[in-house]
Amino acid sequence: MTILLFLLPLALALGFLGLAAFLWALRNGQYEDLDGAAVRVLSDDDLPP
């Protein structure tokens, strides 16, 4: 039962860390252009003429 005293704060800290990383990515515009990467894969801009 004493392991819960260690695991519960650890789980809460990891959850908070994940939430903080998601909010950071949201504020920095990581989710602004979701279709751009999918279209960029199909372009042949790097091929020599």
Steps between C-alpha positions, in 0.01 A plus 500: 500500500793735550587466132189707425660790683773489236301405191208740537710821501714355220194434285364848569835658415524308171145599411575864572818478294307359204236772532769769517670361187168497315419857599850614399457340157158658465632848581796468263285417200589133459141416405435789262571334164393137522463448124825670402727211596281251314519707181872574542579127492355474151691792348808441286680826577824330598549324164750660259350628172 
